[in-house]
Amino acid sequence: WSGFTQGVGNPVSCVRNKGICVPIRCPGNMKQIGTC
């Protein structure tokens, strides 16, 4: 989960986080916990 909250809306970050990412339009708090 290292760096999960950094650039979470970035496609590159999605790949680095094993495909885990959230839509950019999600609320900030939901981005941080990865529930969107």
Distance bins in CASP14 RR format, pairs under 12 A and 6 or more apart:
PFRMAT RR
TARGET T0000
AUTHOR 0000-0000-0000
RMODE 2
METHOD distances of the structure
MODEL  1
1 8 0 0 0 0 0 1 0 0 0 0 0
1 13 0 0 0 0 0 1 0 0 0 0 0
1 16 0 0 0 0 0 1 0 0 0 0 0
1 17 1 0 0 1 0 0 0 0 0 0 0
1 18 0 0 0 0 1 0 0 0 0 0 0
1 20 0 0 0 0 1 0 0 0 0 0 0
1 32 0 0 0 0 0 1 0 0 0 0 0
1 33 0 0 0 0 0 1 0 0 0 0 0
1 34 0 0 0 0 1 0 0 0 0 0 0
2 13 0 0 0 0 0 1 0 0 0 0 0
2 16 0 0 0 0 1 0 0 0 0 0 0
2 17 0 0 0 0 1 0 0 0 0 0 0
2 18 0 0 0 0 0 1 0 0 0 0 0
2 20 0 0 0 0 0 1 0 0 0 0 0
3 9 0 0 0 0 0 1 0 0 0 0 0
3 10 0 0 0 0 0 1 0 0 0 0 0
3 12 0 0 0 0 0 1 0 0 0 0 0
3 13 1 0 0 1 0 0 0 0 0 0 0
3 14 0 0 0 0 0 1 0 0 0 0 0
3 16 0 0 0 0 1 0 0 0 0 0 0
3 17 1 0 0 1 0 0 0 0 0 0 0
3 18 0 0 0 0 0 1 0 0 0 0 0
3 20 0 0 0 0 0 1 0 0 0 0 0
3 21 0 0 0 0 0 1 0 0 0 0 0
3 32 0 0 0 0 0 1 0 0 0 0 0
4 10 0 0 0 0 0 1 0 0 0 0 0
4 13 0 0 0 0 1 0 0 0 0 0 0
4 14 0 0 0 0 0 1 0 0 0 0 0
4 16 0 0 0 0 1 0 0 0 0 0 0
4 17 1 0 1 0 0 0 0 0 0 0 0
4 18 0 0 0 0 1 0 0 0 0 0 0
4 19 0 0 0 0 0 1 0 0 0 0 0
4 20 1 0 0 1 0 0 0 0 0 0 0
4 21 0 0 0 0 1 0 0 0 0 0 0
4 22 0 0 0 0 1 0 0 0 0 0 0
4 31 0 0 0 0 1 0 0 0 0 0 0
4 32 0 0 0 0 1 0 0 0 0 0 0
4 33 0 0 0 0 1 0 0 0 0 0 0
4 34 1 0 0 1 0 0 0 0 0 0 0
5 13 0 0 0 0 1 0 0 0 0 0 0
5 17 0 0 0 0 0 1 0 0 0 0 0
5 20 0 0 0 0 0 1 0 0 0 0 0
5 21 0 0 0 0 0 1 0 0 0 0 0
5 22 0 0 0 0 0 1 0 0 0 0 0
5 28 0 0 0 0 1 0 0 0 0 0 0
5 29 0 0 0 0 0 1 0 0 0 0 0
5 30 0 0 0 0 0 1 0 0 0 0 0
5 31 1 0 0 1 0 0 0 0 0 0 0
5 32 1 0 1 0 0 0 0 0 0 0 0
5 33 0 0 0 0 1 0 0 0 0 0 0
5 34 0 0 0 0 1 0 0 0 0 0 0
6 12 0 0 0 0 0 1 0 0 0 0 0
6 13 1 0 0 1 0 0 0 0 0 0 0
6 16 0 0 0 0 1 0 0 0 0 0 0
6 17 0 0 0 0 1 0 0 0 0 0 0
6 21 0 0 0 0 0 1 0 0 0 0 0
6 31 0 0 0 0 0 1 0 0 0 0 0
6 32 0 0 0 0 0 1 0 0 0 0 0
7 13 1 0 1 0 0 0 0 0 0 0 0
7 14 0 0 0 0 1 0 0 0 0 0 0
7 16 0 0 0 0 1 0 0 0 0 0 0
7 17 0 0 0 0 1 0 0 0 0 0 0
7 21 0 0 0 0 1 0 0 0 0 0 0
7 22 0 0 0 0 0 1 0 0 0 0 0
7 24 0 0 0 0 1 0 0 0 0 0 0
7 28 0 0 0 0 0 1 0 0 0 0 0
7 31 0 0 0 0 1 0 0 0 0 0 0
7 32 0 0 0 0 0 1 0 0 0 0 0
8 14 0 0 0 0 1 0 0 0 0 0 0
8 16 0 0 0 0 0 1 0 0 0 0 0
8 17 0 0 0 0 1 0 0 0 0 0 0
8 19 0 0 0 0 0 1 0 0 0 0 0
8 20 0 0 0 0 1 0 0 0 0 0 0
8 21 1 0 0 1 0 0 0 0 0 0 0
8 22 1 0 1 0 0 0 0 0 0 0 0
8 23 0 0 0 0 1 0 0 0 0 0 0
8 24 0 0 0 0 1 0 0 0 0 0 0
8 26 0 0 0 0 1 0 0 0 0 0 0
8 27 0 0 0 0 0 1 0 0 0 0 0
8 28 0 0 0 0 1 0 0 0 0 0 0
8 29 0 0 0 0 0 1 0 0 0 0 0
8 30 0 0 0 0 0 1 0 0 0 0 0
8 31 1 0 1 0 0 0 0 0 0 0 0
8 32 1 0 0 1 0 0 0 0 0 0 0
8 33 0 0 0 0 0 1 0 0 0 0 0
8 34 1 0 0 1 0 0 0 0 0 0 0
8 35 0 0 0 0 0 1 0 0 0 0 0
8 36 0 0 0 0 1 0 0 0 0 0 0
9 15 0 0 0 0 0 1 0 0 0 0 0
9 16 0 0 0 0 0 1 0 0 0 0 0
9 17 0 0 0 0 0 1 0 0 0 0 0
9 19 0 0 0 0 0 1 0 0 0 0 0
9 20 0 0 0 0 0 1 0 0 0 0 0
9 21 1 0 1 0 0 0 0 0 0 0 0
9 22 1 0 0 1 0 0 0 0 0 0 0
9 23 1 0 0 1 0 0 0 0 0 0 0
9 24 1 0 1 0 0 0 0 0 0 0 0
9 25 0 0 0 0 1 0 0 0 0 0 0
9 26 0 0 0 0 1 0 0 0 0 0 0
9 28 0 0 0 0 0 1 0 0 0 0 0
9 30 0 0 0 0 0 1 0 0 0 0 0
9 31 1 0 0 1 0 0 0 0 0 0 0
9 32 0 0 0 0 0 1 0 0 0 0 0
9 34 0 0 0 0 0 1 0 0 0 0 0
9 36 0 0 0 0 0 1 0 0 0 0 0
10 16 0 0 0 0 1 0 0 0 0 0 0
10 17 0 0 0 0 1 0 0 0 0 0 0
10 19 0 0 0 0 0 1 0 0 0 0 0
10 21 1 0 0 1 0 0 0 0 0 0 0
10 22 0 0 0 0 0 1 0 0 0 0 0
10 23 0 0 0 0 0 1 0 0 0 0 0
10 24 0 0 0 0 1 0 0 0 0 0 0
10 31 0 0 0 0 0 1 0 0 0 0 0
11 17 0 0 0 0 0 1 0 0 0 0 0
11 19 0 0 0 0 1 0 0 0 0 0 0
11 21 1 0 0 1 0 0 0 0 0 0 0
11 22 0 0 0 0 0 1 0 0 0 0 0
11 23 0 0 0 0 0 1 0 0 0 0 0
11 24 0 0 0 0 0 1 0 0 0 0 0
12 19 0 0 0 0 0 1 0 0 0 0 0
12 21 0 0 0 0 1 0 0 0 0 0 0
13 19 0 0 0 0 1 0 0 0 0 0 0
13 20 0 0 0 0 1 0 0 0 0 0 0
13 21 1 0 0 1 0 0 0 0 0 0 0
13 22 0 0 0 0 0 1 0 0 0 0 0
13 24 0 0 0 0 0 1 0 0 0 0 0
13 31 0 0 0 0 0 1 0 0 0 0 0
14 20 1 0 0 1 0 0 0 0 0 0 0
14 21 1 1 0 0 0 0 0 0 0 0 0
14 22 0 0 0 0 1 0 0 0 0 0 0
14 23 0 0 0 0 0 1 0 0 0 0 0
14 24 0 0 0 0 0 1 0 0 0 0 0
14 34 0 0 0 0 0 1 0 0 0 0 0
15 21 0 0 0 0 1 0 0 0 0 0 0
17 34 0 0 0 0 1 0 0 0 0 0 0
19 34 0 0 0 0 0 1 0 0 0 0 0
20 31 0 0 0 0 0 1 0 0 0 0 0
20 33 0 0 0 0 0 1 0 0 0 0 0
20 34 1 0 0 1 0 0 0 0 0 0 0
20 35 0 0 0 0 0 1 0 0 0 0 0
20 36 0 0 0 0 0 1 0 0 0 0 0
21 31 0 0 0 0 1 0 0 0 0 0 0
21 34 0 0 0 0 1 0 0 0 0 0 0
21 36 0 0 0 0 1 0 0 0 0 0 0
22 28 0 0 0 0 1 0 0 0 0 0 0
22 29 0 0 0 0 0 1 0 0 0 0 0
22 30 1 0 0 1 0 0 0 0 0 0 0
22 31 1 0 1 0 0 0 0 0 0 0 0
22 32 0 0 0 0 1 0 0 0 0 0 0
22 33 0 0 0 0 1 0 0 0 0 0 0
22 34 1 0 1 0 0 0 0 0 0 0 0
22 35 1 0 0 1 0 0 0 0 0 0 0
22 36 1 0 1 0 0 0 0 0 0 0 0
23 30 0 0 0 0 1 0 0 0 0 0 0
23 31 0 0 0 0 1 0 0 0 0 0 0
23 34 0 0 0 0 0 1 0 0 0 0 0
23 35 0 0 0 0 0 1 0 0 0 0 0
23 36 1 0 1 0 0 0 0 0 0 0 0
24 30 0 0 0 0 0 1 0 0 0 0 0
24 31 0 0 0 0 1 0 0 0 0 0 0
24 36 0 0 0 0 1 0 0 0 0 0 0
25 31 0 0 0 0 1 0 0 0 0 0 0
25 36 0 0 0 0 1 0 0 0 0 0 0
26 32 0 0 0 0 1 0 0 0 0 0 0
26 33 0 0 0 0 0 1 0 0 0 0 0
26 34 0 0 0 0 1 0 0 0 0 0 0
26 35 0 0 0 0 1 0 0 0 0 0 0
26 36 1 1 0 0 0 0 0 0 0 0 0
27 33 0 0 0 0 0 1 0 0 0 0 0
27 34 0 0 0 0 0 1 0 0 0 0 0
27 35 0 0 0 0 1 0 0 0 0 0 0
27 36 1 0 0 1 0 0 0 0 0 0 0
28 34 0 0 0 0 1 0 0 0 0 0 0
28 35 0 0 0 0 0 1 0 0 0 0 0
28 36 0 0 0 0 1 0 0 0 0 0 0
29 35 0 0 0 0 1 0 0 0 0 0 0
29 36 0 0 0 0 1 0 0 0 0 0 0
30 36 1 0 1 0 0 0 0 0 0 0 0
END
